[in-house]
Amino acid sequence: MEINKLSSNYPASLATQKKPVHTPEAAPSARPQHKEAISDDWQLLEQAEQELAGLNDVDMDKVNALRNALSNGQFELNMNDLAKSMLEQHG
């Protein structure tokens, strides 16, 4: 079995399209002018956004390892662990 695509609930054009965020020029006071005026929470949010923008959406090392395990017949699945994880995630 070969994995070529990942299915998603979102169209591919939406998943890969990144649009810059523009703030209206009519409201220049929407953002504080000085970095000292920005709250700590806002700074953390901006830092997290920058870090997330640098991350890949898919860990290709894991994908390739899974492909190799599946093609070599070495993929093992513990059904008890899977059931436990499903219950933790979805109750």
MIDOSE-1310 file (N, C-alpha, C; in nm, 2 decimals, decimal comma, always signed):
residues 91
mein	+0,08/-0,12/+0,00/+0,00/+0,00/+0,00/+0,09/+0,12/+0,00; +0,06/+0,22/-0,09/+0,14/+0,34/-0,09/+0,05/+0,46/-0,06; +0,11/+0,54/+0,03/+0,04/+0,66/+0,07/+0,09/+0,78/-0,02; +0,00/+0,83/-0,10/+0,04/+0,94/-0,19/-0,02/+1,07/-0,15
klss	-0,14/+1,07/-0,09/-0,21/+1,19/-0,05/-0,27/+1,17/+0,09; -0,29/+1,28/+0,15/-0,37/+1,29/+0,27/-0,50/+1,35/+0,25; -0,61/+1,29/+0,29/-0,74/+1,35/+0,27/-0,76/+1,45/+0,38; -0,85/+1,54/+0,35/-0,88/+1,65/+0,45/-1,02/+1,70/+0,42
nypa	-1,08/+1,76/+0,52/-1,21/+1,82/+0,51/-1,20/+1,95/+0,44; -1,08/+2,00/+0,42/-1,06/+2,13/+0,36/-1,01/+2,11/+0,22; -1,05/+2,20/+0,13/-1,00/+2,19/-0,01/-0,85/+2,22/+0,00; -0,77/+2,16/-0,10/-0,63/+2,19/-0,10/-0,59/+2,33/-0,11
slat	-0,68/+2,41/-0,19/-0,64/+2,55/-0,21/-0,65/+2,63/-0,08; -0,74/+2,58/+0,01/-0,75/+2,65/+0,14/-0,64/+2,61/+0,24; -0,60/+2,49/+0,23/-0,50/+2,44/+0,32/-0,36/+2,50/+0,29; -0,33/+2,53/+0,16/-0,20/+2,58/+0,13/-0,19/+2,72/+0,11
qkkp	-0,30/+2,79/+0,11/-0,31/+2,93/+0,08/-0,29/+3,01/+0,20; -0,18/+3,10/+0,20/-0,16/+3,19/+0,31/-0,17/+3,33/+0,27; -0,26/+3,41/+0,33/-0,28/+3,54/+0,30/-0,23/+3,63/+0,40; -0,16/+3,74/+0,36/-0,11/+3,84/+0,46/-0,23/+3,91/+0,53
vhtp	-0,21/+3,94/+0,66/-0,31/+4,01/+0,73/-0,29/+4,15/+0,72; -0,39/+4,23/+0,67/-0,37/+4,37/+0,66/-0,47/+4,44/+0,76; -0,41/+4,54/+0,83/-0,50/+4,62/+0,92/-0,54/+4,74/+0,85; -0,66/+4,79/+0,87/-0,70/+4,91/+0,80/-0,61/+5,03/+0,84
eaap	-0,58/+5,11/+0,75/-0,50/+5,23/+0,78/-0,57/+5,34/+0,85; -0,70/+5,33/+0,85/-0,79/+5,43/+0,92/-0,78/+5,42/+1,07; -0,73/+5,30/+1,12/-0,72/+5,28/+1,26/-0,57/+5,25/+1,30; -0,48/+5,35/+1,30/-0,35/+5,32/+1,33/-0,33/+5,30/+1,48
sarp	-0,42/+5,34/+1,56/-0,41/+5,32/+1,71/-0,45/+5,18/+1,75; -0,48/+5,09/+1,65/-0,52/+4,95/+1,69/-0,40/+4,88/+1,75; -0,28/+4,91/+1,71/-0,16/+4,84/+1,77/-0,08/+4,95/+1,84; -0,03/+4,91/+1,96/+0,05/+5,01/+2,03/+0,18/+5,04/+1,95
qhke	+0,22/+5,17/+1,96/+0,34/+5,21/+1,88/+0,47/+5,16/+1,94; +0,48/+5,14/+2,07/+0,60/+5,10/+2,14/+0,59/+4,96/+2,19; +0,70/+4,88/+2,18/+0,70/+4,74/+2,22/+0,67/+4,73/+2,37; +0,71/+4,83/+2,45/+0,68/+4,83/+2,59/+0,54/+4,84/+2,63
aisd	+0,46/+4,90/+2,53/+0,32/+4,91/+2,56/+0,24/+4,79/+2,53; +0,30/+4,69/+2,46/+0,23/+4,56/+2,43/+0,23/+4,48/+2,56; +0,11/+4,42/+2,59/+0,10/+4,34/+2,71/+0,18/+4,21/+2,69; +0,21/+4,15/+2,80/+0,29/+4,02/+2,80/+0,22/+3,91/+2,73
dwql	+0,09/+3,90/+2,74/+0,01/+3,80/+2,67/+0,02/+3,82/+2,52; +0,01/+3,95/+2,48/+0,02/+3,97/+2,33/+0,15/+3,94/+2,28; +0,26/+3,96/+2,35/+0,39/+3,93/+2,31/+0,41/+3,78/+2,30; +0,35/+3,70/+2,40/+0,36/+3,56/+2,39/+0,28/+3,50/+2,27
leqa	+0,17/+3,56/+2,24/+0,09/+3,52/+2,12/+0,17/+3,55/+1,99; +0,23/+3,66/+1,98/+0,31/+3,69/+1,86/+0,43/+3,60/+1,85; +0,49/+3,57/+1,96/+0,61/+3,48/+1,96/+0,56/+3,34/+1,91; +0,45/+3,29/+1,97/+0,40/+3,16/+1,93/+0,36/+3,15/+1,79
eqel	+0,30/+3,26/+1,74/+0,26/+3,27/+1,60/+0,38/+3,26/+1,51; +0,49/+3,33/+1,54/+0,61/+3,32/+1,46/+0,67/+3,18/+1,47; +0,67/+3,12/+1,58/+0,73/+2,98/+1,59/+0,65/+2,88/+1,51; +0,51/+2,90/+1,52/+0,43/+2,80/+1,45/+0,44/+2,82/+1,29
agln	+0,46/+2,94/+1,25/+0,48/+2,97/+1,11/+0,60/+2,90/+1,05; +0,70/+2,87/+1,14/+0,82/+2,81/+1,10/+0,82/+2,66/+1,10; +0,71/+2,60/+1,15/+0,70/+2,45/+1,16/+0,64/+2,40/+1,03; +0,68/+2,28/+1,00/+0,62/+2,21/+0,89/+0,49/+2,14/+0,93
dvdm	+0,39/+2,14/+0,84/+0,26/+2,08/+0,87/+0,27/+1,93/+0,89; +0,36/+1,86/+0,82/+0,37/+1,72/+0,82/+0,52/+1,68/+0,85; +0,53/+1,59/+0,94/+0,66/+1,53/+0,98/+0,70/+1,42/+0,88; +0,77/+1,46/+0,78/+0,80/+1,37/+0,67/+0,89/+1,25/+0,71
dkvn	+0,97/+1,27/+0,82/+1,05/+1,15/+0,87/+0,96/+1,05/+0,92; +0,85/+1,09/+0,99/+0,75/+0,99/+1,04/+0,68/+0,92/+0,93; +0,64/+1,00/+0,83/+0,56/+0,95/+0,72/+0,65/+0,85/+0,64; +0,78/+0,88/+0,62/+0,86/+0,78/+0,55/+0,89/+0,66/+0,63
alrn	+0,90/+0,67/+0,76/+0,92/+0,55/+0,85/+0,80/+0,47/+0,85; +0,68/+0,53/+0,85/+0,56/+0,45/+0,84/+0,54/+0,38/+0,71; +0,58/+0,45/+0,60/+0,57/+0,39/+0,47/+0,67/+0,26/+0,46; +0,79/+0,28/+0,51/+0,88/+0,17/+0,51/+0,83/+0,05/+0,59
alsn	+0,78/+0,08/+0,71/+0,73/-0,03/+0,80/+0,61/-0,10/+0,73; +0,52/-0,03/+0,67/+0,41/-0,09/+0,60/+0,46/-0,17/+0,48; +0,55/-0,12/+0,40/+0,59/-0,20/+0,29/+0,67/-0,32/+0,32; +0,74/-0,31/+0,44/+0,82/-0,43/+0,48/+0,74/-0,53/+0,57
gqfe	+0,62/-0,49/+0,60/+0,54/-0,58/+0,68/+0,58/-0,58/+0,83; +0,64/-0,46/+0,87/+0,68/-0,45/+1,01/+0,60/-0,36/+1,09; +0,49/-0,31/+1,04/+0,40/-0,22/+1,12/+0,32/-0,30/+1,22; +0,34/-0,26/+1,35/+0,26/-0,33/+1,45/+0,17/-0,23/+1,51
lnmn	+0,05/-0,27/+1,54/-0,05/-0,19/+1,60/-0,11/-0,25/+1,73; -0,09/-0,18/+1,84/-0,15/-0,23/+1,97/-0,29/-0,18/+1,98; -0,38/-0,26/+1,97/-0,52/-0,22/+1,97/-0,57/-0,17/+2,10; -0,51/-0,22/+2,21/-0,54/-0,16/+2,35/-0,49/-0,02/+2,36
dlak	-0,37/+0,01/+2,31/-0,32/+0,15/+2,32/-0,40/+0,24/+2,23; -0,44/+0,19/+2,11/-0,52/+0,27/+2,02/-0,66/+0,30/+2,09; -0,72/+0,20/+2,15/-0,85/+0,22/+2,21/-0,84/+0,32/+2,33; -0,73/+0,31/+2,40/-0,71/+0,40/+2,52/-0,69/+0,54/+2,47
smle	-0,62/+0,56/+2,36/-0,59/+0,70/+2,30/-0,72/+0,75/+2,25; -0,81/+0,67/+2,19/-0,93/+0,72/+2,13/-1,03/+0,76/+2,25; -1,03/+0,69/+2,35/-1,11/+0,73/+2,47/-1,06/+0,85/+2,53; -0,93/+0,87/+2,54/-0,88/+1,00/+2,60/-0,91/+1,12/+2,51
qhg	-0,91/+1,10/+2,38/-0,93/+1,21/+2,29/-1,08/+1,24/+2,28; -1,16/+1,14/+2,27/-1,31/+1,16/+2,24/-1,40/+1,12/+2,35; -1,35/+1,07/+2,46/-1,44/+1,04/+2,57/-1,51/+0,92/+2,55
